[in-house]
Every structure is written in C-alpha cells, then in structure tokens.
Amino acid sequence: MTEQNLLLTQFSTFADAQEQFSKERLWDLLDGNEEKLNLAHECIDRHAPSDETAIIVSHADGHDELISWTELAAISSRVAHYLVSCRVAKGDRVALMLDPGLPFYACLFGILKAGAVVVPLFTLFGPEAIAVRLREAGAGLVLTNAEKEAEIVELDQYTVQIVDAPFLERLSHLPDRFGPQTKASDPAILQFTSGTTRDIPAAVMQRHKSIVILLMSALYATGIRPGDRFFSPSSPGWSHGLWPGTLSPLALGVPTGTIAGRFDPVRLLRVLSKHKISNMTAAATHYRMIRNSGAAEGLSFALKKLSFGGEPMDDTTSRYIEETFGCPVCSIYGNSEVGAILVHYPGADDIEVRPGSLGKPLPGVKVEVHDGDGNRCAPNVVGELVVLRRGEWLQTQDLGREDPDGYFYYAGRADDVIISAGYTISAVEVENVILQHPDIQEVGVVGVPDELRGLVVAAFVMSDREGNEAFTEEIRDIVRERLGRHEYPRKVVFVTELPKNPAGKVDRRRLRENAVVTVVTG
C-alpha cells in the first residue's frame, strides 16, 4: 500500500505531518461528505454496535460511569425522536445545561441528530450569566436539571425539560435509531467563549463540518491515534472540553473521559491510573493542581501523551509533570477564529518539546511575528503573533517571539503587558518566574496605578506559608535575579484564592479591580 493510500492516523512523526498532510485527506477519516454529514453519526453511531466503553465519567461520589457506544447511540436516537415530537425544527437552538453523564451526552448527540443547534451552558453559571446567554442564543428549549431550572430568571420565556435517568427511561418506547438529515454546512453548536472583555459574551457558531478541521488538532495537537484511551478533565460546557476533549476523540473511534463536578486532582489521578488512560489534554491550572496535590506518588500510570491549552504553563510544573508521568507536556496554542495554530505534535519522536515554547505551526498553517507597522520581526524579537487566513494576516492580540529554529514563544496578551517607567513587562513572564518559588501554589500578576511610574507590577500570591516581609523579599529577589531588576513586583498581596473565569484561568480584569487594597509595598 502506498503512503497516499494510508490514512493520516497511520502516520505519527513530525516529518510525516509536513509531507503527507492535506485537508482533503481529513475527509477520509469520516463517513460523511459535503452533502451529508452529521456530528452525532461521526462520533457515535458509526462506531456502534459495540459494548466497549465510549465515555468514562468520574463522579464526585467516587463512582465511575461507563457509557458504551451502543447505549449512547440508542438513547441519543430516542432523544432525537423526542425532540422531533416536540416540534423542534432543524436549526432551532436548544440550550443544554447538565453536568457530564449519560443524560448530558444523550441530549448532546440527540440534538445534533435532530438537526437542531446545541447551546452548551456551563453548570456553574449563576442566574445572570444564564439569562444573558439564553437571550443571546435565542434558545426556546432548555434541557437541564431541577437545580439549574430554579436559576432561570425568565422561566416563562422558555420551555424547560428536566433531564435525568427517569426522563430517559420514559423515552424507552421510542425507536433506538435515527437517520440524521444534515449537511456539512448546517449549524451544529453555538459555543460561548470564556472572555471577560465584553458585557455580552461572544458566541461562535460551529457547523457539522467543523469536525473536519478539528481532526487536524486531534492528530497533531493532542496526538490522538487508534488504540489511545483519552481523557480531558475540562468541562464539555466549554470549547476545550467539548471539541478536543469529547468530539475529536469520539470521531476517531477513541474512547474519552472527563470529570463531573468541580475539579479534584486526587480524583483525576485515581481515574487516570485505574482506567490506564494513555493520552490526556487539560488546562495548565489542572497540571499545577496535580503538582500541588502530591497525590501521584505511589500510583502507576499508562500516560504516553500529554497536552495543555488555554494559558501558559510555568517551567516548574512542566518539569514536574514530565518527571512524574515520563512524557513531556505539549502546548496547544490557538483561538476561536482559527482553532489550533501552534502545537508540539505529541507522540512524534522527531520534534523536540522545548520548555516554555508553544511549538511549531500545524501543517498548512503559516504564523509570523509582526511589529506595530506590520513588518516581520527578527528572531527572538517580541511582537504580535499573526496567522495567515484567507490571504490576510489575522491579528491574534497575543504577543510572542520566534526563535531561529522556528519555535514560537508566548509573551502575554497585548492587554497583559505592563508599561512601567517606560519598560515593557510581560505579566506572564513574571508569573512564570514567581511560580518557580517552591512555596507558591498560584500567582496572578497585573499592573496597578503608580504616581511615579504610571504602572507597577503587583503579584497576588497563594501560599500555605505566612505572608510576611521576609517572604515578600524572597519573591522580589527571585524576579530580580531571574528576570530583571525593573520587573520585580513592587506590590505583593497574599491571598487565599485567585479570581478565575469559568474556564479556570486567572481573571486579570477582576484582579485589577481588586488591586486597591492594603498591600506590602517597597
């Protein structure tokens, strides 16, 4: 068999990715085409009947729920029939607000089979966040649980269906097969981002054919291959947990898993060990919490590929993860407009995973670093990361640099830059250095107003150690010594927790708002 006749899943090296990849070959991994394509069929139905596990859900009470391909194919078909009987039409928006479990996945794929649009909503949203997203989405039907129903403030404007085990049982008389009638270009999922810069959250419409490009990320960003056992602790209520964490592995016939409820590193480590998970993608915060828990000691793991996205990872955590699991943790950098952009090709043995780097561009993706005038920067000069899209350079609003070997490095969001006394300081770089202190669990760095310097660096620090003047000076010294004397935090605040956005990232906007407090200064 020639290389052109092999599937892309049969290649594993960086060189193969550059030589063999084409977007047309991604379609060979799917049943559908431009005229007929359905996400639920690609992810579930075509892999059934099979009593093998498709999805593992680790619940807070300690039990693991195992959902087979056959079970999910049948019950999601019944949900699709139910929706049609409720006169849910093709293109209608259906909000889905459930924790991971059979009801969530049955509804997710049932909505997709029926041709309606899924609007995933994070279950930790409060009433105000729920209300604005329901209004923006234009959802008429909400599938949720009794607890969240009570938090829908404009209840009379929506049809709300409580979805639980008894509800699914009541659908048992409906057919367990459903023939989807969707095209590749039909809308499938309306996903709200986790950004905090707009009063109204941004929403991105994904179509059934979005899975085609997502397979590129699956192959080269998370390194998924047949035979893997995949896991993502990120909530499927968010893009990272839904697309890379759920839909991409399932579309390749690879079982996946997640955690229901609040993240617990001890529970995650147990399930990784128990189910011999070989490939995991998670947020950098999850890996830091694993390190801080100390719970990996004494457990055995089968992990071969690890990846993270959404925020930078400090060097201390990166080294710990590689030492603990025996494989490097690979960065995934991207955005909602393009998808994955820079990756480390997990599982490829012919590319170096350089600490602190974002990796190299995905096959077919062109990335450069530009200065303020739109000119390409010289190697190792910080500028804005830009991506060539439809013949034009798309500005990412992220700062970075490219080394002489073609590896890219993150230097923070444009709005994460602190201009202090004329110096340009990256909040991300300061955080990375502070996290190298062994007594610090988490840190958030922002610029706060100063009469003399305009802005000064402020570090909000979480630690079990007493936050006294001696500890403060240690923090300043580590930055002075490892980064620069002009970049040390002139203000240090010891806190018991840091504000996070729903995706688990440190919320710098809220940190800035809370910065006018009593602090240790110098």
KOLDRENBA-255945 format. One record per residue (C-alpha): x, y, z negated. Coordinates in steps of 0.001 Angstrom, whole numbers, always signed. Example, Ala and Ser with C-alpha at 12.3 -4.5 7.8 and 13.67 -1.06 7.14 Angstrom:
+---------+---------+---------+
:       u :       v :       w :
+---------+---------+---------+
:  +12300 :   -4500 :   -7800 :
:  +13670 :   -1060 :   -7140 :
+---------+---------+---------+
//
This chain:
+---------+---------+---------+
:       u :       v :       w :
+---------+---------+---------+
:      +0 :      +0 :      +0 :
:   +1409 :   +3412 :    +981 :
:   +1707 :   +6252 :   -1506 :
:   -1015 :   +8152 :    +365 :
:   -3430 :   +5295 :    -337 :
:   -2749 :   +5282 :   -4076 :
:   -4988 :   +7178 :   -6491 :
:   -3492 :  +10146 :   -8315 :
:   -3972 :   +8240 :  -11580 :
:   -1327 :   +5796 :  -10338 :
:   +1402 :   +8458 :  -10395 :
:   +2965 :   +9639 :  -13639 :
:   +6098 :  +11731 :  -13005 :
:   +6559 :  +15463 :  -12528 :
:   +8134 :  +14828 :   -9127 :
:   +5099 :  +12766 :   -8081 :
:   +2793 :  +15593 :   -9122 :
:   +4630 :  +18038 :   -6884 :
:   +4901 :  +15673 :   -3911 :
:   +1633 :  +13726 :   -3962 :
:    -969 :  +16135 :   -5307 :
:   -3679 :  +17688 :   -3184 :
:   -7088 :  +18937 :   -4275 :
:   -8705 :  +16696 :   -1679 :
:   -7245 :  +13624 :   -3406 :
:   -9052 :  +14540 :   -6638 :
:  -12330 :  +13607 :   -4934 :
:  -11005 :  +10041 :   -4541 :
:  -11324 :   +9697 :   -8332 :
:  -15101 :  +10310 :   -8203 :
:  -18180 :   +8663 :   -6690 :
:  -19794 :  +11873 :   -5503 :
:  -19173 :  +14421 :   -2791 :
:  -20196 :  +17997 :   -1980 :
:  -23711 :  +16884 :   -1042 :
:  -24372 :  +14705 :   -4069 :
:  -22521 :  +14987 :   -7351 :
:  -23706 :  +14725 :  -10944 :
:  -21556 :  +15102 :  -14044 :
:  -23520 :  +12554 :  -16066 :
:  -23201 :   +9921 :  -13359 :
:  -19458 :  +10528 :  -13014 :
:  -18844 :  +10500 :  -16769 :
:  -21217 :   +7746 :  -17913 :
:  -23437 :   +5830 :  -15513 :
:  -20794 :   +4668 :  -13045 :
:  -18794 :   +3105 :  -15891 :
:  -21816 :   +1133 :  -17162 :
:  -22856 :   -1543 :  -17844 :
:  -20101 :   -2026 :  -20350 :
:  -20280 :   -2776 :  -24045 :
:  -16850 :   -1222 :  -24503 :
:  -16733 :   +1950 :  -26590 :
:  -17082 :   +5191 :  -24646 :
:  -17103 :   +7633 :  -27584 :
:  -15895 :   +7446 :  -31196 :
:  -17315 :   +9960 :  -33675 :
:  -15728 :  +10244 :  -37118 :
:  -18359 :  +11457 :  -39587 :
:  -17790 :  +13332 :  -42841 :
:  -19191 :  +10451 :  -44932 :
:  -16327 :   +8244 :  -43760 :
:  -18080 :   +6047 :  -41196 :
:  -17123 :   +5933 :  -37526 :
:  -19903 :   +5863 :  -34941 :
:  -19062 :   +3827 :  -31827 :
:  -21152 :   +4585 :  -28734 :
:  -20884 :   +2228 :  -25752 :
:  -21108 :   +3142 :  -22072 :
:  -24262 :   +1024 :  -21707 :
:  -26016 :   +2568 :  -24707 :
:  -25234 :   +6113 :  -23646 :
:  -26238 :   +5533 :  -20025 :
:  -29617 :   +4136 :  -21088 :
:  -30532 :   +6647 :  -23790 :
:  -29403 :   +9688 :  -21791 :
:  -31618 :   +8460 :  -18936 :
:  -34585 :   +8334 :  -21313 :
:  -33817 :  +11893 :  -22414 :
:  -33770 :  +12947 :  -18752 :
:  -37198 :  +11358 :  -18203 :
:  -38459 :  +13095 :  -21340 :
:  -37242 :  +16482 :  -20105 :
:  -38927 :  +15993 :  -16736 :
:  -42161 :  +15093 :  -18543 :
:  -41826 :  +18405 :  -20430 :
:  -41647 :  +20163 :  -17060 :
:  -38016 :  +21133 :  -17449 :
:  -37063 :  +22012 :  -13883 :
:  -33777 :  +21941 :  -12027 :
:  -31692 :  +24945 :  -13072 :
:  -33600 :  +25617 :  -16318 :
:  -31354 :  +26475 :  -19277 :
:  -31605 :  +24078 :  -22234 :
:  -29747 :  +25013 :  -25422 :
:  -28038 :  +22138 :  -27250 :
:  -27105 :  +22765 :  -30885 :
:  -26146 :  +19484 :  -32528 :
:  -23072 :  +18018 :  -34164 :
:  -21291 :  +15214 :  -32286 :
:  -23134 :  +11898 :  -32437 :
:  -25459 :   +9829 :  -30261 :
:  -28228 :  +12493 :  -30249 :
:  -25782 :  +15147 :  -29003 :
:  -24266 :  +13045 :  -26218 :
:  -27614 :  +11569 :  -25147 :
:  -29002 :  +15097 :  -24782 :
:  -25871 :  +16450 :  -23105 :
:  -25927 :  +13857 :  -20354 :
:  -29724 :  +13705 :  -20228 :
:  -29920 :  +17432 :  -19474 :
:  -27280 :  +17046 :  -16767 :
:  -29101 :  +14090 :  -15209 :
:  -32333 :  +16094 :  -15082 :
:  -30545 :  +18855 :  -13169 :
:  -31031 :  +21428 :  -15929 :
:  -28229 :  +23594 :  -17320 :
:  -26709 :  +22722 :  -20708 :
:  -26063 :  +25662 :  -23045 :
:  -23841 :  +24225 :  -25828 :
:  -24047 :  +26155 :  -29107 :
:  -21641 :  +25658 :  -31999 :
:  -23475 :  +24382 :  -35087 :
:  -21566 :  +26695 :  -37439 :
:  -23072 :  +29759 :  -35765 :
:  -25267 :  +31852 :  -38040 :
:  -28701 :  +33253 :  -37129 :
:  -27392 :  +36420 :  -35439 :
:  -24864 :  +34560 :  -33280 :
:  -27520 :  +32010 :  -32293 :
:  -30033 :  +34715 :  -31398 :
:  -27751 :  +36696 :  -29107 :
:  -26621 :  +33582 :  -27239 :
:  -30141 :  +32255 :  -26744 :
:  -31205 :  +35622 :  -25351 :
:  -28181 :  +35902 :  -23076 :
:  -28585 :  +32326 :  -21819 :
:  -32277 :  +32674 :  -21046 :
:  -32928 :  +29292 :  -22642 :
:  -36544 :  +28230 :  -23042 :
:  -35976 :  +24877 :  -24763 :
:  -33693 :  +24304 :  -27747 :
:  -32607 :  +20805 :  -28770 :
:  -31328 :  +20909 :  -32338 :
:  -31789 :  +19576 :  -35875 :
:  -34097 :  +20734 :  -38660 :
:  -31374 :  +22674 :  -40458 :
:  -30490 :  +24789 :  -37430 :
:  -34141 :  +25242 :  -36432 :
:  -34571 :  +27219 :  -39639 :
:  -31874 :  +29643 :  -38458 :
:  -33521 :  +30547 :  -35143 :
:  -34814 :  +34022 :  -35967 :
:  -37083 :  +34437 :  -32918 :
:  -38574 :  +30957 :  -33191 :
:  -41841 :  +31815 :  -31455 :
:  -39977 :  +32673 :  -28244 :
:  -38591 :  +29160 :  -27757 :
:  -39734 :  +25574 :  -27596 :
:  -37697 :  +23748 :  -30229 :
:  -37346 :  +19973 :  -30300 :
:  -35780 :  +18280 :  -33320 :
:  -33471 :  +15571 :  -32008 :
:  -32465 :  +12769 :  -34363 :
:  -32465 :   +8972 :  -34451 :
:  -36276 :   +8699 :  -34863 :
:  -36771 :  +11019 :  -31881 :
:  -34533 :   +8866 :  -29684 :
:  -36392 :   +5774 :  -30884 :
:  -39672 :   +7322 :  -29762 :
:  -38258 :   +7503 :  -26238 :
:  -37600 :   +3747 :  -26074 :
:  -40630 :   +3176 :  -23826 :
:  -39141 :   +5364 :  -21084 :
:  -37029 :   +3893 :  -18243 :
:  -33355 :   +3441 :  -19052 :
:  -32270 :   +4514 :  -15570 :
:  -32499 :   +7913 :  -13915 :
:  -31390 :   +8927 :  -10443 :
:  -29887 :  +12443 :  -10599 :
:  -30544 :  +14698 :   -7614 :
:  -27879 :  +17380 :   -7889 :
:  -25331 :  +18823 :   -5503 :
:  -21749 :  +19659 :   -6363 :
:  -22552 :  +23376 :   -6252 :
:  -25525 :  +23172 :   -8637 :
:  -25076 :  +24859 :  -12051 :
:  -24404 :  +22428 :  -14898 :
:  -23097 :  +24069 :  -18086 :
:  -23304 :  +27652 :  -19350 :
:  -20423 :  +27983 :  -21797 :
:  -19944 :  +30906 :  -24158 :
:  -16356 :  +31894 :  -24876 :
:  -14915 :  +32485 :  -28338 :
:  -13729 :  +36005 :  -27583 :
:  -14402 :  +38797 :  -30051 :
:  -13773 :  +41865 :  -27866 :
:  -17367 :  +42245 :  -26625 :
:  -20542 :  +42968 :  -28563 :
:  -22242 :  +40376 :  -26353 :
:  -20241 :  +37123 :  -25943 :
:  -19088 :  +36277 :  -22449 :
:  -20596 :  +33233 :  -20747 :
:  -19087 :  +31218 :  -17913 :
:  -21266 :  +29106 :  -15627 :
:  -19680 :  +25773 :  -14731 :
:  -21042 :  +23693 :  -11868 :
:  -21120 :  +19941 :  -11380 :
:  -18092 :  +20219 :   -9090 :
:  -16108 :  +21893 :  -11894 :
:  -15152 :  +18369 :  -12931 :
:  -13049 :  +18068 :   -9773 :
:  -10652 :  +20827 :  -10829 :
:  -10861 :  +19692 :  -14463 :
:   -9450 :  +16344 :  -13366 :
:   -6284 :  +18199 :  -12415 :
:   -5993 :  +19298 :  -16045 :
:   -6771 :  +15769 :  -17214 :
:   -3981 :  +14340 :  -15087 :
:   -1275 :  +16922 :  -15755 :
:   -2240 :  +18957 :  -18853 :
:   -3338 :  +16119 :  -21147 :
:   -1746 :  +13315 :  -19116 :
:   -4797 :  +11027 :  -19143 :
:   -4328 :   +7706 :  -17367 :
:   -6329 :   +4444 :  -17271 :
:   -5707 :   +2465 :  -20448 :
:   -5476 :   +5513 :  -22700 :
:   -7559 :   +5886 :  -25846 :
:   -8224 :   +9620 :  -26045 :
:   -9194 :  +11922 :  -28916 :
:   -9985 :  +15611 :  -29394 :
:  -10978 :  +16959 :  -32829 :
:  -12227 :  +20208 :  -31249 :
:  -15999 :  +20654 :  -31286 :
:  -17758 :  +19921 :  -27972 :
:  -19716 :  +23081 :  -28731 :
:  -16646 :  +24881 :  -27373 :
:  -14979 :  +24636 :  -23986 :
:  -11813 :  +22836 :  -25139 :
:  -13738 :  +20133 :  -26969 :
:  -16276 :  +19692 :  -24169 :
:  -14243 :  +19754 :  -20954 :
:  -10707 :  +18469 :  -21723 :
:  -11913 :  +16654 :  -24843 :
:  -15043 :  +14923 :  -23554 :
:  -15931 :  +15215 :  -19870 :
:  -12470 :  +14805 :  -18336 :
:  -11523 :  +11515 :  -20036 :
:  -15003 :  +10034 :  -19551 :
:  -14945 :  +10905 :  -15847 :
:  -11780 :   +8805 :  -15559 :
:  -13363 :   +5926 :  -17472 :
:  -11208 :   +6585 :  -20533 :
:  -12860 :   +6383 :  -23992 :
:  -12684 :   +9520 :  -26097 :
:  -13445 :  +10559 :  -29649 :
:  -13988 :  +13528 :  -31927 :
:  -14816 :  +14628 :  -35471 :
:  -18288 :  +15662 :  -36660 :
:  -18468 :  +18488 :  -39171 :
:  -15640 :  +20611 :  -40454 :
:  -12108 :  +19648 :  -39507 :
:  -10344 :  +17421 :  -42030 :
:   -6718 :  +16474 :  -41244 :
:   -6824 :  +13459 :  -43561 :
:   -9903 :  +12089 :  -41802 :
:   -8322 :  +12773 :  -38407 :
:   -5133 :  +10897 :  -39276 :
:   -7138 :   +7929 :  -40540 :
:   -9159 :   +7636 :  -37344 :
:   -6075 :   +8078 :  -35132 :
:   -4401 :   +5195 :  -36928 :
:   -7475 :   +2950 :  -37255 :
:   -8519 :   +3162 :  -33599 :
:   -4994 :   +3149 :  -32151 :
:   -5509 :   +6432 :  -30315 :
:   -2790 :   +6888 :  -27692 :
:   -3493 :  +10412 :  -26406 :
:   -4765 :  +13482 :  -28273 :
:   -5379 :  +17129 :  -27445 :
:   -6058 :  +19589 :  -30269 :
:   -5615 :  +23206 :  -31325 :
:   -2287 :  +24341 :  -32730 :
:   -4087 :  +25038 :  -36009 :
:   -5091 :  +21367 :  -36229 :
:   -1457 :  +20293 :  -35946 :
:    -410 :  +22803 :  -38615 :
:   -3094 :  +21417 :  -40935 :
:   -1810 :  +17891 :  -40267 :
:   +1675 :  +19045 :  -41276 :
:    +436 :  +20812 :  -44396 :
:   -1655 :  +17808 :  -45485 :
:   +1306 :  +15438 :  -45759 :
:   -1197 :  +12619 :  -45147 :
:    +579 :  +10995 :  -42192 :
:   +3106 :   +9253 :  -44421 :
:   +2509 :   +5511 :  -44661 :
:    +201 :   +5318 :  -41630 :
:   +1090 :   +3741 :  -38297 :
:    +169 :   +5397 :  -35025 :
:     -28 :   +4438 :  -31348 :
:    +204 :   +8007 :  -30017 :
:   +2208 :   +8439 :  -26815 :
:    +937 :  +11800 :  -25504 :
:     +25 :  +14932 :  -27453 :
:   -1108 :  +18339 :  -26226 :
:   -2486 :  +21599 :  -27585 :
:   -4021 :  +24793 :  -26279 :
:   -5782 :  +27982 :  -27251 :
:   -2961 :  +29547 :  -29286 :
:    +830 :  +29266 :  -29668 :
:   +2470 :  +26667 :  -31895 :
:   +5298 :  +27555 :  -34244 :
:   +8595 :  +25699 :  -33921 :
:   +8401 :  +24168 :  -37406 :
:   +5104 :  +22448 :  -36669 :
:   +6278 :  +21360 :  -33223 :
:   +9344 :  +19645 :  -34686 :
:   +7303 :  +18010 :  -37453 :
:   +4765 :  +16576 :  -35004 :
:   +7451 :  +15084 :  -32769 :
:   +9279 :  +13572 :  -35746 :
:   +6052 :  +12168 :  -37227 :
:   +4468 :  +10689 :  -34102 :
:   +7539 :  +10014 :  -31978 :
:   +6479 :  +12112 :  -28990 :
:   +6619 :  +15827 :  -28195 :
:   +3522 :  +18003 :  -28362 :
:   +2884 :  +19641 :  -24991 :
:   +1438 :  +23099 :  -24431 :
:   -1610 :  +23813 :  -22254 :
:   -1967 :  +27430 :  -21182 :
:   -4960 :  +28653 :  -19193 :
:   -8058 :  +30823 :  -19133 :
:  -11759 :  +30541 :  -18357 :
:  -11401 :  +32034 :  -14866 :
:   -8739 :  +29628 :  -13583 :
:   -8605 :  +26711 :  -16024 :
:   -5234 :  +25203 :  -16927 :
:   -2289 :  +27142 :  -15499 :
:    +944 :  +26115 :  -17254 :
:   +1498 :  +22627 :  -18669 :
:   +4193 :  +20176 :  -19766 :
:   +2965 :  +17086 :  -17870 :
:   +2561 :  +14735 :  -20901 :
:   +3869 :  +11249 :  -20222 :
:   +6236 :  +12366 :  -17453 :
:   +9793 :  +11387 :  -18311 :
:  +11420 :  +13641 :  -15689 :
:  +10493 :  +17018 :  -17222 :
:  +11843 :  +18488 :  -20444 :
:   +9429 :  +19705 :  -23101 :
:  +11225 :  +22856 :  -24170 :
:  +10308 :  +24087 :  -27666 :
:   +8290 :  +27278 :  -27568 :
:   +7654 :  +27161 :  -23842 :
:   +4325 :  +26970 :  -22021 :
:   +5794 :  +24590 :  -19459 :
:   +5571 :  +24885 :  -15690 :
:   +2677 :  +25609 :  -13302 :
:    +170 :  +22928 :  -12375 :
:    +576 :  +21566 :   -8837 :
:    -618 :  +24143 :   -6326 :
:    -742 :  +26960 :   -8908 :
:   +1542 :  +29987 :   -8429 :
:   +2471 :  +32021 :  -11515 :
:   +4709 :  +35078 :  -11862 :
:   +5606 :  +37696 :  -14475 :
:   +4908 :  +41276 :  -13347 :
:   +5826 :  +44650 :  -14784 :
:   +3409 :  +47566 :  -15142 :
:   +3886 :  +48520 :  -11484 :
:   +3048 :  +45052 :  -10184 :
:   +6644 :  +44070 :   -9431 :
:   +8046 :  +40668 :  -10323 :
:  +10180 :  +40747 :  -13460 :
:  +13706 :  +39378 :  -13606 :
:  +14265 :  +36128 :  -15552 :
:  +13694 :  +36444 :  -19310 :
:  +12160 :  +39929 :  -18983 :
:   +8752 :  +40193 :  -20661 :
:   +5829 :  +41317 :  -18516 :
:   +2260 :  +40266 :  -17792 :
:   +1558 :  +36696 :  -16661 :
:    -318 :  +36769 :  -13343 :
:   -1813 :  +33929 :  -11289 :
:   -2336 :  +33893 :   -7521 :
:   -6039 :  +33314 :   -6886 :
:   -7734 :  +33643 :   -3513 :
:   -4792 :  +35622 :   -2177 :
:   -4686 :  +38156 :   -5026 :
:   -2801 :  +38314 :   -8297 :
:   -5147 :  +37774 :  -11251 :
:   -4068 :  +39596 :  -14401 :
:   -4314 :  +37379 :  -17486 :
:   -3829 :  +40139 :  -20108 :
:   -1175 :  +37845 :  -21600 :
:   +2478 :  +38780 :  -21924 :
:   +5234 :  +36311 :  -21149 :
:   +8563 :  +35651 :  -19511 :
:  +10058 :  +33087 :  -17137 :
:  +13489 :  +31582 :  -17746 :
:  +15949 :  +30825 :  -14916 :
:  +14752 :  +27181 :  -14799 :
:  +11114 :  +28071 :  -14130 :
:   +9768 :  +27530 :  -17666 :
:   +7343 :  +30153 :  -18923 :
:   +7100 :  +31529 :  -22471 :
:   +4248 :  +33310 :  -24235 :
:   +4858 :  +36750 :  -25762 :
:   +1344 :  +37502 :  -27010 :
:   -1839 :  +39092 :  -25776 :
:   -1500 :  +42588 :  -24402 :
:   -3549 :  +43675 :  -27416 :
:   -1303 :  +41645 :  -29768 :
:   +1637 :  +43930 :  -29035 :
:   +2596 :  +46280 :  -31854 :
:   +4296 :  +49547 :  -30855 :
:   +6199 :  +50690 :  -33952 :
:   +8518 :  +53711 :  -33847 :
:   +8865 :  +53162 :  -30109 :
:   +9747 :  +49468 :  -30445 :
:   +7579 :  +46834 :  -28751 :
:   +6939 :  +43954 :  -31173 :
:   +5091 :  +40708 :  -30441 :
:   +2754 :  +39650 :  -33251 :
:   +3058 :  +36047 :  -32062 :
:   +6853 :  +36032 :  -32321 :
:   +6734 :  +37463 :  -35847 :
:   +4169 :  +34818 :  -36864 :
:   +6329 :  +32060 :  -35397 :
:   +9345 :  +33140 :  -37445 :
:   +7413 :  +33614 :  -40706 :
:   +5940 :  +30116 :  -40344 :
:   +9479 :  +28729 :  -40478 :
:   +9489 :  +29528 :  -44216 :
:   +8769 :  +26206 :  -45974 :
:   +6344 :  +27747 :  -48496 :
:   +3993 :  +29308 :  -45950 :
:    +966 :  +27431 :  -44613 :
:    -548 :  +30048 :  -42304 :
:     +20 :  +33656 :  -41324 :
:   -1662 :  +36353 :  -39279 :
:    +265 :  +39399 :  -38079 :
:   -1217 :  +42712 :  -36902 :
:    -195 :  +46334 :  -36572 :
:   -1612 :  +48758 :  -39147 :
:   -1514 :  +52566 :  -39046 :
:   +1503 :  +54366 :  -40481 :
:   +2009 :  +58146 :  -40567 :
:   +5705 :  +57943 :  -39667 :
:   +5927 :  +55039 :  -37223 :
:   +2439 :  +55020 :  -35681 :
:   +2011 :  +51337 :  -36487 :
:   +3920 :  +48974 :  -38727 :
:   +3914 :  +45195 :  -38905 :
:   +1580 :  +43704 :  -41524 :
:   +1670 :  +39999 :  -42379 :
:   -1276 :  +38263 :  -44043 :
:    +181 :  +35162 :  -45675 :
:   -1362 :  +31961 :  -47046 :
:    +793 :  +30065 :  -49543 :
:    +454 :  +27988 :  -52698 :
:   +3375 :  +29950 :  -54128 :
:   +2836 :  +33092 :  -56216 :
:   +2864 :  +36185 :  -54022 :
:   +5419 :  +38302 :  -55877 :
:   +8088 :  +40799 :  -54784 :
:  +10794 :  +38124 :  -54526 :
:   +8661 :  +36037 :  -52162 :
:   +7827 :  +39173 :  -50174 :
:  +11526 :  +39904 :  -49661 :
:  +12156 :  +36318 :  -48527 :
:   +9510 :  +36782 :  -45837 :
:  +11041 :  +40063 :  -44708 :
:  +14536 :  +38602 :  -44705 :
:  +13635 :  +35635 :  -42523 :
:  +12241 :  +38013 :  -39895 :
:  +15193 :  +40410 :  -40166 :
:  +17658 :  +37553 :  -39753 :
:  +15932 :  +35514 :  -37049 :
:  +14085 :  +38121 :  -35007 :
:  +15201 :  +41715 :  -35587 :
:  +15582 :  +44301 :  -38313 :
:  +12961 :  +46539 :  -36698 :
:  +10377 :  +43725 :  -36607 :
:  +10084 :  +42704 :  -40253 :
:   +6674 :  +43102 :  -41938 :
:   +6692 :  +46341 :  -43896 :
:   +3364 :  +45309 :  -45375 :
:   +2726 :  +41841 :  -46789 :
:    -651 :  +40661 :  -48052 :
:   -1058 :  +37325 :  -49845 :
:   -4490 :  +35858 :  -49113 :
:   -6356 :  +32649 :  -49923 :
:   -7766 :  +32372 :  -46408 :
:   -7462 :  +33992 :  -42996 :
:  -10423 :  +35087 :  -40881 :
:  -10946 :  +32707 :  -37974 :
:  -13116 :  +32887 :  -34909 :
:  -15388 :  +29893 :  -34186 :
:  -12642 :  +28245 :  -32116 :
:  -10378 :  +28139 :  -35178 :
:   -7948 :  +30870 :  -34077 :
:   -6837 :  +33654 :  -36408 :
:   -9146 :  +36600 :  -35763 :
:   -6741 :  +39550 :  -35472 :
:   -9550 :  +42049 :  -34952 :
:  -11007 :  +41212 :  -38362 :
:   -7525 :  +41254 :  -39873 :
:   -7043 :  +44812 :  -38615 :
:  -10421 :  +45828 :  -40013 :
:   -9481 :  +44404 :  -43425 :
:   -5971 :  +45869 :  -43416 :
:   -6822 :  +48876 :  -45601 :
:   -6272 :  +47035 :  -48877 :
:   -3793 :  +47074 :  -51713 :
:    -607 :  +45548 :  -50317 :
:   +3003 :  +45027 :  -51226 :
:   +4900 :  +47610 :  -49169 :
:   +8511 :  +48501 :  -48512 :
+---------+---------+---------+
//
